[in-house]
């Protein structure tokens, strides 16, 4: 089942819509945003040069630094009176990126979230407990209005209050919960401590996003909660949650709502567009945002695209789930790896809980790395043997030996009840 007919339209039809909306978006950006007027002039591109989406590659990139330089509203294309809502994405450093929406933009956003929920298997009449934080973060209100748009019931509980969340899940018999993947696991742990078997609840779907989640982590969520784990992706600069979503039918990549957001994958180093199927950095162009048109935004997220047919019948391109960002790459003593590689190893061991942290230090001129993992609650095996097994696995996967591997007690790694989990601590 789809929410909108366009989701199964022919590729030609989708392209027609994209062409027209791209032309309109570039015109809006050029005429109403000084930053874009200058950037396009500099690139020698005029809005009239843009005829089809093939011309998108002639446009300059927009980066998160551009958002910061133009703080707070230098990228807005409409007057204040036309703006209905503001959100912001904080990130870890520097000024927040401020984003804005007109009435029409909010309608589009609600619709793409309703499409996403439908893809996740949520139906009108279902109940969705929304455990994303409400406020400037786009997760809370984004999911909230999408659920309402779909005609389902939203429980706006927001982040935190985990025991309460468990009670509500039980008492209100929610069909789905939306939260970060790490929080889904924390919910399972909390339910267990409360003596409630979360698998017995009617909950059938976890719509997780806002953080990377490897396949083994998803399996862990599905198993621990006895649910379908469905990935939702998005970012504030483009709209918020609802840029793309997995379908429950295939659970094989996230359909990008590409009549609204035009995707490319580029080489993160050179910015050169990459062919279908090759991994690179996702670049997105909004196709119908009035308040904040964004041209070729460098998301920093690593993925691949496939236009192959999907079992669900949707014709919209799929992206691989994002397990890392270009800037997540950890470089220690000349060796490069992504945190997701550590996650894959952690999840291989039944004796280890699905929680870990990576600490990077500098001692003199030397970088060191400590990996901390957690034993499961009822561990009663041979710690030394386990330690050496995990170390060997890490060495094989990372091609170097972490300076320290600590097997910590169950529950000793801090859980994040609100917001996004932090697993890498760079003290250098
Ligand atoms: O995290 C929007 C969102 C809310 C998405 C709720 C899904 C659910 P930002 O705070 O602007 O917006 O952060 C965007 O988070 O560039 C990715 O690096 C990461 N991210 C978002 N969704 C996923 C996902 C929201 N499903 C940044 N998998 C993005 C991996 C994700 N990373």
Boltz pocket constraint, residues with backbone or C-beta under 6 A from the ligand:
constraints:
  - pocket:
      binder: B
      contacts: [[A, 89], [A, 90], [A, 132], [A, 138], [A, 139], [A, 208], [A, 209], [A, 210], [A, 211], [A, 212], [A, 213], [A, 231], [A, 232], [A, 233], [A, 234], [A, 235], [A, 236], [A, 237], [A, 240], [A, 241], [A, 242], [A, 299], [A, 301], [A, 321], [A, 322], [A, 323], [A, 325]]
      max_distance: 6.0
